[in-house]
């Protein structure tokens, strides 16, 4: 797509002219309570998938299918470009939503969308139905502005139905359908921006692995006067492990934990520092009374680009009122590890197992249970496809686009690993949208900017999307 004022005006005119009908469609979809975590809503999740399939067909996608999983269904759609040299782009999102009820604190029915003051309030408005559906308006604007009969790229969509339940069947789905999903670039529209005034592109997400460590000492609780100080205490050893997790600089002290970590570049640190970050406001959001973390890194660097280890829970011994002078027979420690580019979840798990075994005395047996691992993903700042996203957003927003990462984890790394394609993030949600919270909303002007960005993106990727 040519980067000209005429083309941009045509895209904006189409988005503006078709915006009201688009919002009617989105509201209809939002009325379907597709809560994947609630078995009683399974039929609604399926109805949501069927609605999306029909909408994609009406948009013009010649292929729109429901893909079954052992859980909730996903939706796949495909629109070939017709150009033999066109790159292939896969858009990822999800159509399931978090649970919501009026008594949770919603001012209106969460599944009865309300538009007021430039915002649309409903469960799923931002996470993620709104951000999925703007692609349908965007591709139509792209075609209208260019006069094409098909997108400039081979366009595919994969919209899963279990993201809010941890995507338990997603890795198997994409491995089993890898041939249909083959692409040059993945666009994930399940993220956000820094703020309404500071549009940003996310360049990476951390991975995750977490575990439970069960410690066993005496075969039963025993008298601390008769035996204390002479036998190992599993609660004490759980506390020792927790205390040994970090060194004096708050670095993770597990040998081998940092092996392979891709360090921040000076340029990335400069870009993070350019963001209008208010640490006091951030602390209020965190409900915390102070910032603390690995020495030598800013708060944003710590939560976006550094690996971490956290004690999620510690338990053992008597918890009732008053005292009970025992050596407890068992204790438990729950740990989670956020991973960054270059780390391997399985190797981290092995390092944790070795560290625990080396740190426990004779007389303490232990078991470790890991709950899988989500891999981190990172797109280099100079990647051609990332630059296409930045240029497309810049045209839509009319200002400089800055860069962030996200500290959480998601299924993006599975797409990156299985499809061997770079993952880019195109999201227009802002922190005030209240994902997973009562009164979730999306800003209507940002929703239209998302559609406009998508309209520009396909032509830019057609010219620059192959590495």
Protein Blocks (a to p, Z undefined) as FASTA:
>chain_A
ZZdfklmmmmmmmmmmmmmmmmmmmmmmmmpccbfklmklmmmmmmmmmmmmmmmmmnop
abdcddddfkbcdddddddehiakbccddddddfbdcdddfklopabdfklccdeehiac
dehklmmmlmmmmmmmmmmmmmmmnopabdfbdcdddddfklmnopmmlmmmmmmmmmmm
gcfbdcddfbccfblmlccddfbdcddddddddddfdfbdcdfklmgopaccfklmmmmm
mmmmpcfkopafbghklgoiacddfklmmmmmmpccdfklmmmmnopabdcddehiafkl
mmmmpccdddfbdcedjfbehjdddddfbdcddddddddehiafklmmmmmmmmmmmmpc
ehiacddddebjaddddddfklmklmmmmmmmmmmnopacdddddfbdcfklmmmmmnop
acddddfbdfklopoiahiacdfklmmmmmmmmmmmmmmmmmmmpZZ
